[in-house]
Amino acid sequence: MSVEKLCEFGVFELAQLYRRGELSPVEVVNAHLQRCARLNPVLNAYLLIMHDSAMQAARAAECLFQAEIDLGLLQGIPISVKDLIRVRGTRTTAGSRVLLQEPPDPEDAAVVQRLRAAGAVIIGKTNLHEFASGDPDPDGPFGLVQNPRAIGYHSGMSSSGAAAAVAAGLGVIGLGTDTGGSIRIPAYLCGVAGLKPTNGRIPLDGIIPLSWTLDTVGPLARRVRDVAAAFVGLESTERLQRETDFLNQLNESVRGWRIGIPVGDYFSRLQPVVTSAFKRTLKILEDFGCQLIEFTLPGIEEMAELSLIIIRGEASVYHEKYRDREHLYGLGFLKERIIPGRELRASTYLAACQQKIEFQKKWLEATRQIDVLIMPSGPALAPRHGVSKIEIEEESFPFRPVLSRFARPFNLVGWPALSVPNGVSVEGLPTGVQIICVPNGEFRLLILGHQVEQALGLTAKLDIEPKYPN
């Protein structure tokens, strides 16, 4: 098979081909490394490609198959890791000059340990915004990640390298982090699926924090079921049984599910292409036999400011140890996160934490009669690099608050959320739909997301070849 064909396969196709002896992990990993060598100079998705160790891991996975030892669906699957997550023997830079001289990491983060135990092959570390925060910085040490759907366009928040890598077939799964939308926003802008798990469900040990109470770690992939396979590998110590159980549930009927649609001014301003895609998605849910219920989310407009207070306070505490390297930070991160955090009053931070708890209670009560929530992943298409404003209904808005508008609240309440592609503009830029539910309801999201994805049939249209806009 061609390199391109080998890089199009998802977890489930590769799992079958491996077990039938029709493909080997060595062939597949080598194909992905070849594709990285060709396309990463264009996309800038990877900061480090781990060629030698990836091939060693691929050979080990192949030997396990030959010995009829089966570790599960992720065995022999190429996976990228955001360069905020420690990988033994590599330097974790967090996308910042501050850490460029740090020694290599002596051990893996907990999530990397779990992926290796499942037989996954780590092929490299992906690009990100500095310390997982701030605007894209063209003057940063590693440069901007390009959106594979339109070179020259914004690829999302800090897990942008992970999203671009899986969108372009430079890995089957990407591991990212999400503090205010940094998995879901790149997922929707790059036309892939991305899951922010319940806060605290996946261990954060060995991951450089932005905000330890809001941070999460989760997978991105071109298909929802691949996201699901990765989530099982990250979450469960009884992986093989959980994989079997999940496969039996993936296509179960969602007829009768109560789908909550948040309404109000906060959700009303959308670009027309986003509105059209969302309406098509709602029609699919009606065809599934779901019940659509409009409702309001209490206090939604206050949540961005609360999140910012918490992030600033917690980030400034972590970065206190780097005061002697202050001149190495990007200006945006220093001015927007660290300095305001140092000046934050303890009473202000603690009041924000208390309000967070109150919102968690209120939202659980408000959604008591609802199975899942659904809304656009974001109100606008990806802007071009260098653009600071996004146009919606003939008004201009700062692009970062716009893109994170529908994502950030669910970090504050700690709920799981899944972004799935649900449309493509005439320019080839994707839209996304976000599915959310109460804590520990990830499989509910994955079941509905998989079925919406199948009904829309966009996976083939959103292929792995990067596009240049006209």
N, C-alpha and C positions, 0 to 999 in steps of 0.2 A: 504494500500500500504506500501511497505518497505520504510525505510528511504532513501535508495539510489534512488528509483524511484521518491520519492517526491522531491529530490534535483536535479533531471535531468530536471524537467520542466522549461520552460522559461516563460517570462511575459505573452505571449499570451495564452499559454496552461493554466496557472494558472488563468488568468482572466476569461476564459470560465468556468473552473471547479468551481471557486468561485461563479460565477453568476448562475450556474445551481444547486448550493447547494450540489455538489458532494465532495467538499473539503472545509476546513475552513482555514483561515490564521493561526489559533492557531496550527493546525496539521502541516502545512508547516513550520512555523517558528520554532516550536519545533524540527522538523526533521533536519533543518539546524543547530540548536544549538547542537543537538546530534552529527551530523557529525563533527562540529567544535571541540567538546570535544574529538573525536576520532582521527582526522587527524591533528589538529593544532600543537600538540606536535611534529609531524614529519615535517610539512611544514613551521611552524613558520610564517604563513601569517598574523595572527592577533596579535596585542599587547594587545588588550582589547576586551573581549567578553561580551557584555552588556545583560546578560541573563534576568535579572529581568525586565528592562525597555523594552526589545524587546518583552517579553511575554505580558506585559501590552499593548503595542502598537498593538500586534496581536489580543488581545481580543477586543480592541477598534475597529479595522478594521472589526472584525467579527460582532460586534454589529451594525456597520453601514450597513453592508450587510443585516442583519436581519431586519433593519429598512428601507430597500430599498433606502438607500442613497449611491449614486455611485460617488466617487471622480475621477474615471478614471482608466486607465490601471495599475498604480502603487499601487493601494490600496491593502494592504496586501502582498506586494512583499518584500522579505528580501534583504537588501542592506548594503554593507560595505562602510566605509568612511576612506580614508587615514588619518593617524594621523598627518596631517599638517592642517587639517580642523577642526574648532572648533565645538564641540558638547556639548551642555549644560550639566553640571554636570560631565564632564570628564576632565582629564588633557591632554592637547595637548602637546606631547613631541617633535614632529618633528624628532623623532628618535635620540635625542641627550641628553647627560648627562646635558647639559646646562639648560634644562627645566624640569628636573625630580622633582624639588621641587616647581614648580609653582602651584598656587591654581587652583581648577577646574574652567572651563569656565562658566561664568554666563549666556551666551546665545549662540544660534546656529549661525553658519555661514549662510550667505544668501542662499547658495545652500541647506543646510540642512533644513532650514525653508521651502523652496520650495518643497523638497521631503516629508517632514512631511505633508504639506498642500495637497499633492497629495495622502496621505494615505500610503506612504511607511513605512517600518519597519526597523529602523537602528539596526543592530545586533552586530556591533562592529567596531573597528578602526584598520586599517591595517598597517603593517610594511613598512618601507621605509629607504632609505639612509639618512644620517644626513642632515637635512634641505633641503631635496630634491636634493642633489648634491653629487658629489664625487663617488669614487669607493665603492663597497661593503666592509664593514669593519668587519672582523671576530672578532675583539676585541671591537666592539661597544657595547652599553649597551643591545641590543636586539638580536644580532646575525643575521645570514644570512637567507634569504628566500630561500626555496628549490623550484626548478622547478617541478611541478607535472608530467610533461611529462618524466622527468628523474631525480630522486632524486640524488643530488650531483652536479647538473648543475646550471649554472647562470640563474636567472629568470628575468633579465632585469634591467632597471634603477630604479629611485626612487619609482615609483608606482608598484614595484614588488610584494608587499603584496596583492594589489588589484587584479592584474592579476592572481596570484597563487590561490587566494580565489575563484574567479569565475571559473577558469579552473577546480578546484577540487570539485565544487559544494558546496562551503562553503558560498554561497550567490548567488543570481541570477544576481545582478548588483554590480559592484565595482566603487566607485567614486575616481578618481585619479587627479593628476595635471601633467602638461606638460610644461616644460620650454625649453627643447632641445631634446624632444623625450620620456619623462618619462611616457607617456601613451602608445604610439605606440610601443616602443621597448619591454617593458614587454608583451604587447599584442601579438606581433609576436613570441617572444621566448616561450611563454606559450600556444600559439595556440588558442587565443581568439580574438575577435574584440575590437578595441579601437578607440575612436574618440577624436581628439584634435579640439575643435571648433575654430571659428574665434576669434582672440584676441579681448577681450572686449565684446564679445557677452553674456557670462555668468558672473555674478558678482563675484568678488573675495573678497568681504567683509567677514572678519572672517577667512581668510586663511593666514597663515604665509607666507610671500613672500620670494622667492629666487631672482627674478628679476621682479619688478612690471610692466615693459613694455613688458616682454616676457612671463610671466606666463599665463597659461590657466588652466581651470578645466573642466573635462569631464568624460564620462562613459566608462566602459569596461563591456563586457558580452560575453557569449559563442555564441550568435547569433546577427547578425547585426540588426535585427528588435527589439531586446531587447535594444540594444544601442540606437536605434531611439526612442523608448518609453521613455527611460531615458532622452534623449536630449530634447524631448518635455516638460517633467516635469521640467527640469532645466531651460529651456529657456522661456517658454510661460506663460503669465498670463491668457491666454484664452485656457487653456490646453485641455479641452474636445473637443472643435471644432477643434483644431489643430490635435488631435489624429484621429478624423474622417477623416479629410482632408488627413492626411498622409497615413492612411490605404488604401484610394482610389488611392494613387499615387504609392505605393510601387512596384507594378508589372507592371507599365506602360512601354511601349516599349522604348528601348534605341537605336533602329535602327536609323542610321544616325548620332549618336553622334560622335563628333570629339575628338579622344583620343590622347593626346600628349604624346610621349615617349621621354624623355630627352636622348640625346646621347652625347658622348665625353668621354675623359679619366676618368673623375670623376665617371662615372657610369659603367665603363667597367670591373672593377675587382670584380668578384663575385665567391664564391665557386660554383662548378659544380651543386650541388643539388639546389641551388638558381636559377641559370640560367635555369635549366630544368623546375622548377616550374613556373618561369616567362614566359617562352615560352608557356607553356600550358595555362596560363591565357590569354595571347595575342590571342591564337587560339580561346578561348571561346569568347572573344570580337569580333573577326572577324565573328564567327558564329552568334553572336547577330546582326550583320549588322552594327557594328561600323566602322568608318574610322580611321585607325591608321596613325598618322602623327609624323615623327621624327623631332625634333627641338633641339636647344641648349638654356640653361638657362644662361643668362649673369652673370658673376662674381661669379659663384657658389663656386669656390675654395677659395674665400676670406671670405666667410660668417661665417665659424667656428670661425675665429679669431675675427671678429666683435662681434659675439655673446658673446664670452668669455670676451671681454673688457666690454661690457654692463653688463653682469652678475656680474663680479667682482666689478665694480663700485657701482652697486645698492645693492648687498649683503653686501658690507662693510659698507654702510650707515645704513642699517637696524640693523646690528649686533654691531654697535658702543655702544649701550646701555648695551651690555653684556661684555664689556672689563674686568670687574672685575671677570668674569667667564672664562677667556681665557684658563685657564688650563684644563677646562672640555671639550673643543672641541676635536673632532677627528683630528688627525694630518693632514689628507688629506684635509679636509674642510678648516682648518686654513691656511695651506700653499698654497692651490690652489685658494682659493676664497678671504678670508678676508684680509690677509696681502698684496697680490698684489693689491687688491682694494684700500686699504689705500694709497698705493704708486702711484696710478694712477693719472696722470695729468688731470685736468678738461678739457683741450683742447683736449686730446686724447679721453676722454669719449664723449664729444660733437661732435667731428669729426666722431666717430663711429655711433652716433645717426643720424647725417646728411647723412652718407653713407647708413644707413638703409632706410631712406626715399627715397633716389635715387634708391636703388634696388627695392623698392616697385613699383615705377613708371616704371622702366625698365621691371620688370617681368609682370606687367599688359599689357604693350605694346607687349611684346614677346608672350603672350598667348592670344592675342585678338581674334584669329580665332580658339581657342580650347575650348571645353566644360569642359574637366577634364584632369588632368595629371595622369600618372600611372607609377610606378617604384617599384622595390622590397622595402619592408619595411626596410631591412638591407641586407648587402652583405654576411652574414655568419650565421651559426647555433649557438645555445647557446654553449659557452665553459663550461668546468668543473669549479667548484669553485676552486679558488686558481691559475687559469691560467691567466697570464698577457698578453699573446700574442695570436693572431689568425692567422692561416695559410690560405693564399689565393694565389693560383698560385705559390706555393713553396716559398713564402715570408712571413715573420712574421711582424705583425702590432700590436701596442697596442690595446687591445680589446675595450676600451671605445670609442675612436675616430672612430673605425671601426663600432661599433654597432649604433652610433648616426649619421653616415655619411649622410644618406639619410633623416633623420628626422629633424635635427637641423635647416636647412635653412628656414623651413616653420614657425618656431617660429619668426624668424627675420622679415619675410615679413608679418606675421600675418594671413596666410591663413589657412583654415580648412583642416584637413587631417585625413583619416580613414585607419587603418590597418586591414586587413582581412586575416585569414589563407588561404594559397593556396597550401600547400604541407606538406608532412611528410617524413623525411629521414628514411632509413632502421633502424636507431637507435631509431626512434620514436620522433625525434626532429623536431618541426614545422618550416616552412618557412612562410613568409607573403608577401602580396602585399599591397602597399600604394596607395591610390587614393586621389588626391588633386584637389582643384579648388580655384578660386578667393574668396575673402571674402563674407561670408553670403550665400555660396552655399552648406551648409551642407546636405540639402535634396537630392541634386543631387548625392552627394557622397554615401548617404545611399541607394538610389534606385539602383545605379550601384553595390555597395558592396553587397547588399542583393541578387541580381541576380547572381553575380559571386559566392557567397557562395552556392546558391541553385544548380548551375551548377556543382560545384566541389564536393558537397556532403560529405564534410569532418566533419561535425558536429558530426555525429554518430561515426566516427572513432576516433575523438578526444574526447573520453568519459571522465567522471569525476573521474575515478579511477587513483590514482597516480601510477607511474611505477618506478621500479628500473632497471637501465641499467644492461645488462648482464656482 
